[in-house]
């Protein structure tokens, strides 16, 4: 059964740890993340971007797969199925399809329009018991074709959006999606502390978790970040393990070309990456 992210993030905020959002791309990804969460006794958020949702044949297909997998694998830890960087229409569609959490990314609208649209999403989500994530100040890097330069959010705007009743808030503090460039200056902890001061118990979200040094991640969590998004890192570890398998010629040995064998090393690599992140975020044993 899917749950909203509200309770798990409220507990994380109070307990000074974070829950990982791991984006899913296919069946292997989903299975690897769910099994690791169960083994680590950790709550988990499965993130789905609109692009990945389309790739997996739509939100209904994704929701049905995740729900069936939770049942078949006997997953008992809390699992939220979350739309990542959703458009207004995307958030509506994901809620209809059975997602338990949505992010409405209105960061590219003027603040007034962002507020109006966010209010409407909150109203509809509230009726269904679905958690809502909002974003203030675009997160840098590229996400589904939207490029942001690692902007730093305005703490007062963060408070305006938080006061609307969102469950969690993604605020840009110099973090970016994808691989960090050589000249990256790090996270802006002064702004994070100010946002935390103005938004109180609101769980804060750190996007672009790949490549941020561990000490910085821990510091961000100590300053109120309760959800950290990971995507690129799992993709890189999956790709590296798959490359190794093929470069070693294992696909040419016996039935090594069978997709179940071909994808197994990558599957294990995702599990290892997720476990490492859950340990770093402090969510192990917190289910």
C-alpha positions as CSV (number, residue, x, y, z in Angstrom):
1,X,0.0,0.0,0.0
2,X,1.2,3.5,-0.9
3,X,1.3,6.2,1.7
4,X,1.7,10.0,1.5
5,X,5.1,11.3,2.3
6,X,3.8,13.5,5.1
7,X,4.2,11.2,8.1
8,X,7.6,9.8,7.1
9,X,9.0,13.4,6.5
10,X,7.5,14.8,9.7
11,X,9.3,12.0,11.6
12,X,12.5,12.6,9.7
13,X,12.4,16.3,10.4
14,X,11.9,15.7,14.1
15,X,14.5,12.9,14.2
16,X,17.2,14.9,12.2
17,X,17.5,12.4,9.4
18,X,16.3,12.4,5.8
19,X,14.3,10.0,3.6
20,X,15.8,9.4,0.2
21,X,13.7,9.9,-2.9
22,X,15.1,7.5,-5.5
23,X,13.9,8.0,-9.1
24,X,12.6,5.0,-10.9
25,X,13.1,4.3,-14.6
26,X,11.8,0.8,-15.1
27,X,10.9,-2.5,-13.3
28,X,14.5,-3.3,-12.3
29,X,14.9,0.1,-10.7
30,X,11.7,-0.1,-8.8
31,X,12.3,-3.7,-7.5
32,X,15.9,-2.8,-6.5
33,X,14.9,0.2,-4.5
34,X,11.9,-1.5,-2.8
35,X,13.9,-4.5,-1.8
36,X,16.7,-2.3,-0.4
37,X,14.3,-0.2,1.6
38,X,12.8,-3.4,3.1
39,X,16.3,-4.8,3.9
40,X,17.3,-1.5,5.5
41,X,14.0,-1.1,7.3
42,X,13.8,2.4,5.9
43,X,11.0,4.5,4.6
44,X,11.4,5.4,0.9
45,X,10.0,7.7,-1.8
46,X,9.9,6.5,-5.4
47,X,10.3,9.5,-7.7
48,X,8.9,9.6,-11.2
49,X,9.6,12.4,-13.6
50,X,7.1,13.1,-16.3
51,X,9.6,11.9,-18.9
52,X,10.2,8.6,-17.0
53,X,6.4,8.3,-16.5
54,X,5.9,8.6,-20.3
55,X,8.7,6.1,-20.9
56,X,7.0,3.6,-18.6
57,X,3.7,3.9,-20.5
58,X,2.0,6.5,-18.3
59,X,1.3,7.1,-14.6
60,X,-1.4,4.4,-14.4
61,X,1.1,1.8,-15.5
62,X,3.6,3.0,-13.0
63,X,1.2,3.1,-10.1
64,X,-0.2,-0.3,-10.9
65,X,3.3,-1.8,-11.2
66,X,4.5,-0.3,-7.9
67,X,1.4,-1.3,-6.0
68,X,1.5,-4.9,-7.3
69,X,5.2,-5.1,-6.5
70,X,4.8,-3.9,-2.9
71,X,2.2,-6.7,-2.5
72,X,4.1,-9.4,-4.2
73,X,7.5,-8.6,-2.6
74,X,5.8,-8.3,0.9
75,X,7.1,-4.8,1.4
76,X,6.0,-3.5,4.8
77,X,8.1,-0.2,5.1
78,X,6.3,3.0,4.2
79,X,6.5,3.8,0.4
80,X,5.4,7.0,-1.2
81,X,5.0,7.2,-5.0
82,X,5.9,10.8,-5.9
83,X,5.7,12.8,-9.1
84,X,9.0,14.6,-9.5
85,X,9.0,18.2,-11.0
86,X,5.4,17.9,-12.2
87,X,3.7,20.4,-14.4
88,X,0.2,21.5,-13.3
89,X,-1.4,19.0,-15.7
90,X,1.1,16.3,-14.7
91,X,0.3,16.7,-11.1
92,X,-3.4,16.4,-11.8
93,X,-2.9,13.3,-13.9
94,X,-0.6,11.6,-11.3
95,X,-3.1,12.2,-8.6
96,X,-5.8,10.6,-10.8
97,X,-3.5,7.7,-11.5
98,X,-3.0,6.8,-7.9
99,X,0.2,8.5,-6.9
100,X,0.4,9.2,-3.2
101,X,2.5,12.3,-3.5
102,X,3.2,15.0,-6.1
103,X,5.6,17.8,-6.7
104,X,4.2,20.8,-8.5
105,X,7.2,22.7,-9.9
106,X,5.8,26.2,-10.4
107,X,9.3,27.8,-10.1
108,X,9.2,29.1,-13.6
109,X,6.0,31.0,-13.1
110,X,5.8,34.5,-11.5
111,X,5.4,34.0,-7.7
112,X,1.7,35.1,-7.8
113,X,0.8,32.5,-10.5
114,X,3.0,29.9,-8.7
115,X,0.9,30.5,-5.6
116,X,-2.5,30.3,-7.3
117,X,-1.6,27.0,-9.0
118,X,0.0,25.6,-5.9
119,X,-3.1,26.4,-3.9
120,X,-5.3,24.5,-6.3
121,X,-3.0,21.4,-6.3
122,X,-3.0,21.5,-2.4
123,X,-6.8,21.7,-2.3
124,X,-7.2,18.7,-4.6
125,X,-4.4,16.7,-3.0
126,X,-5.8,17.4,0.5
127,X,-9.1,15.8,-0.4
128,X,-7.3,12.7,-1.4
129,X,-4.7,12.6,1.4
130,X,-1.8,13.1,-1.1
131,X,1.3,15.0,0.0
132,X,2.5,18.0,-2.0
133,X,6.0,19.4,-2.7
134,X,6.5,22.9,-4.0
135,X,9.6,24.6,-5.4
136,X,11.0,28.0,-4.9
137,X,14.0,29.2,-6.9
138,X,14.9,26.9,-9.8
139,X,17.2,24.0,-9.0
140,X,20.2,24.2,-11.3
141,X,21.2,21.8,-14.1
142,X,18.8,20.1,-16.5
143,X,15.7,18.2,-15.6
144,X,13.5,17.1,-18.5
145,X,14.7,19.9,-20.7
146,X,14.3,22.6,-18.1
147,X,17.7,24.2,-17.3
148,X,18.3,26.1,-14.1
149,X,21.6,27.7,-13.0
150,X,21.7,26.7,-9.4
151,X,19.8,29.7,-8.1
152,X,19.4,30.5,-4.5
153,X,15.8,30.8,-3.2
154,X,14.5,33.9,-1.5
155,X,13.6,32.9,2.1
156,X,10.6,35.2,2.2
157,X,9.2,33.6,-1.0
158,X,9.8,30.2,0.7
159,X,7.7,31.3,3.7
160,X,4.9,32.5,1.4
161,X,4.7,29.1,-0.4
162,X,5.2,27.1,2.9
163,X,2.3,29.0,4.5
164,X,-0.1,27.8,1.7
165,X,0.0,24.4,3.4
166,X,2.4,22.4,1.2
167,X,3.8,19.3,2.9
168,X,7.5,19.9,1.9
169,X,9.5,22.6,0.2
170,X,12.3,22.3,-2.3
171,X,14.4,25.4,-2.1
172,X,17.4,26.1,-4.3
173,X,20.5,26.6,-2.3
174,X,23.1,26.3,-5.1
175,X,22.4,22.6,-5.7
176,X,22.0,21.3,-9.3
177,X,20.7,18.2,-11.1
178,X,23.2,15.8,-12.7
179,X,26.9,15.9,-12.4
180,X,28.4,18.9,-10.6
181,X,30.8,21.1,-12.6
182,X,34.5,21.6,-11.5
183,X,33.7,25.3,-10.5
184,X,30.8,24.5,-8.3
185,X,31.0,26.6,-5.1
186,X,29.0,24.4,-2.8
187,X,25.7,24.7,-0.9
188,X,24.7,28.0,0.6
189,X,24.1,27.0,4.3
190,X,23.4,30.6,5.4
191,X,20.3,30.7,3.1
192,X,19.3,27.2,4.2
193,X,19.4,28.3,7.9
194,X,17.3,31.4,7.1
195,X,14.7,29.3,5.1
196,X,14.6,26.8,8.0
197,X,14.0,29.7,10.5
198,X,11.1,31.1,8.4
199,X,9.5,27.8,7.6
200,X,9.8,26.1,11.0
201,X,8.7,22.4,11.0
202,X,8.3,22.2,7.2
203,X,10.4,19.4,5.8
204,X,12.9,20.8,3.3
205,X,14.0,19.0,0.2
206,X,17.4,18.8,-1.3
207,X,17.4,18.1,-5.1
208,X,20.4,17.1,-7.0
209,X,21.8,14.8,-4.3
210,X,24.4,13.2,-6.7
211,X,27.9,14.5,-6.2
212,X,27.3,16.7,-3.1
213,X,30.1,15.8,-0.7
214,X,28.8,13.7,2.2
215,X,29.7,16.2,4.9
216,X,27.6,18.9,3.1
217,X,24.7,16.5,2.9
218,X,24.9,15.7,6.6
219,X,25.1,19.4,7.4
220,X,22.1,20.2,5.2
221,X,20.1,17.4,7.1
222,X,21.1,19.0,10.4
223,X,19.7,22.3,9.1
224,X,16.3,20.9,8.3
225,X,16.5,19.0,5.1
226,X,14.3,15.9,5.5
227,X,14.2,14.6,1.9
228,X,17.2,14.1,-0.5
229,X,16.6,13.3,-4.1
230,X,18.9,10.8,-5.8
231,X,18.7,9.9,-9.5
232,X,21.9,10.4,-11.5
233,X,24.0,8.3,-9.0
234,X,21.9,5.2,-9.5
235,X,22.0,5.6,-13.3
236,X,25.8,5.9,-13.2
237,X,26.3,2.8,-11.0
238,X,23.8,0.8,-13.2
239,X,25.6,1.9,-16.3
240,X,29.1,1.1,-14.9
241,X,28.1,-2.4,-13.8
242,X,26.4,-3.2,-17.2
243,X,29.4,-1.9,-19.1
244,X,31.7,-4.2,-17.0
245,X,29.5,-7.2,-17.7
246,X,29.6,-6.7,-21.4
247,X,33.3,-5.7,-21.6
248,X,34.1,-8.9,-19.8
249,X,32.2,-10.7,-22.5
250,X,29.8,-12.3,-20.1
251,X,26.9,-11.7,-22.5
252,X,28.6,-14.2,-24.8
253,X,29.0,-17.0,-22.3
254,X,26.2,-19.5,-22.1
255,X,22.9,-17.7,-21.8
256,X,24.6,-14.5,-20.6
257,X,22.6,-12.5,-23.2
258,X,19.3,-13.3,-21.3
259,X,18.1,-9.9,-20.1
260,X,17.7,-11.3,-16.6
261,X,21.4,-12.1,-16.5
262,X,22.5,-9.0,-18.4
263,X,20.7,-6.6,-16.1
264,X,21.5,-8.4,-12.8
265,X,24.9,-6.7,-12.1
266,X,23.3,-3.3,-12.7
267,X,20.4,-4.2,-10.5
268,X,22.8,-5.1,-7.7
269,X,24.7,-1.9,-8.3
270,X,21.5,0.2,-7.8
271,X,20.8,-1.7,-4.5
272,X,24.3,-1.0,-3.3
273,X,24.0,2.7,-4.1
274,X,20.6,3.0,-2.5
275,X,21.8,1.3,0.7
276,X,24.8,3.6,0.9
277,X,22.6,6.7,0.6
278,X,20.1,5.4,3.2
279,X,23.0,5.0,5.6
280,X,24.3,8.5,4.8
281,X,20.8,10.0,5.2
282,X,20.2,8.2,8.5
283,X,17.0,6.5,7.5
284,X,18.1,2.9,8.1
285,X,15.9,1.3,10.8
286,X,13.5,4.3,10.8
287,X,10.5,2.5,9.2
